[in-house]
C-alpha cells in the first residue's frame, strides 16, 4: 500500500541527527521521549531571545504542560537571556523543579488564589478538561469556563496564548480541506461548547480591557503515549476493530505544537487573534490502520465505512508563519509502531477521534 504523503526516510538509511531529520530513528525510553518533546527549535530560541518579560505557564501539569514548560526553560537557557519561567497547577509540579523551573500550586477555581499569582508579561494558558465529560458536564464547564474567567480577569496586562481546540468548529466534509480560522465556531456537544465558552472569557477581556490574546486551536497533539495515531495503532496491536466512520484526521507532533504555540504569543492582540495549530496532512484512518497492521504483522480489523466528515483543522497560516512541523507523519508512525512493539508506556487517554456527536 502507499505510504502517507509526507517526507519519508527509511530507518535503515537514517541514523538520526541529519539535516533531513534531526531526530533518532527510534525512541526507546520515557526520558528520551520527554527530552525530544521539550527540545526547542532554533526559531523558538531566536524568538525567546527578543521576547520581553517573564513566562508563566498556567496548567503546567497536564498532558502538554510539562513539555511546553520545559521547552520554554530550555529556549531561555539556549538564548542566553535572564527570564523567569514559572509553572502553575493544582497538581504536583515537583518534577519540573529539577530543571530550574519555579513552581506554584494553585487552586485555579479559587479567584483569590489566582489573584496571588505573579504578574508575568507572557502567559500560556493550558487548562482544560475533556476526558470523562459525559456525565460530569458541570465539572467540565467549571474547569473550562470558570477558571478561564478567573485568569483572564487578573492578567489583563499580559500577552496570553490560550490553548483551545478544533472541536469548536463544526464537523466538516473532507472536501473542505479543513476549517480555517475564518470558519465561524459551531460546537457539537457540551465539551466543545464549554471550550468555546473558555475562548469567550478571554475574548471578553480582550475587548473590554485591552487584553492581548491569541486563541490556539489545536487538533490533535500526538506523542508516543497518546494521540489519534496511538489510538489507531493500539487497536491494531490489541486485535480490536478500528472504526473508520470518521475516516480522516490531522495531527501534529506535540513537540512541534509546543514550539509553534510558544512563538504564537507574538501574535497576541486586542481584539483577539485565532490561530489553528496542526500538521499539513489530512491522513486516512483506514490507511494508517493498515500500515500499522503491516508493521505489526497483524491484520487491521476495519469497522464501519467512511462518511467523509470529521473534525478537520486547516493550519496553513501557522505553517506559513513557523514552517511545517519538524516531525512528519511518517516519522511519527514509525516511532509509535516501535514504541508499541516494545511495550512502551501508554497514558490511557483515548482521543475519541471517531466521535462526531460531541460526547466524551
Secondary structure, DSSP 8 states (H G I E B T S, - for coil): ----SS----TTT--S-SSS--S-S---SHHHHHHHHT---HHHHHHHHH--S-EEEETTTSTTHHHHHHHHHHHHHHHT----EEEEESS--HHHHTTT-EEEE--TT-HHHHHTS---SEEEE-----TT-TT-HHHHHIIIIIHHHHHHHH-TTSEEEEEEEGGGS--EEGGGTSB-TTS-----HHHHHHHHHHHHHHHHHHHHH--EEEEEEE--EE-SSSSHHHHHHHHHHTT--EE-SS-EE--EEHHHHHHHHHHHGGG-BSS-EEEEE--S--EEHHHHHHHHHHHHTS---EES---SEE--B--HHHHHHH-S-SS-HHHHHHHHHHHHHTT---------TT--S---
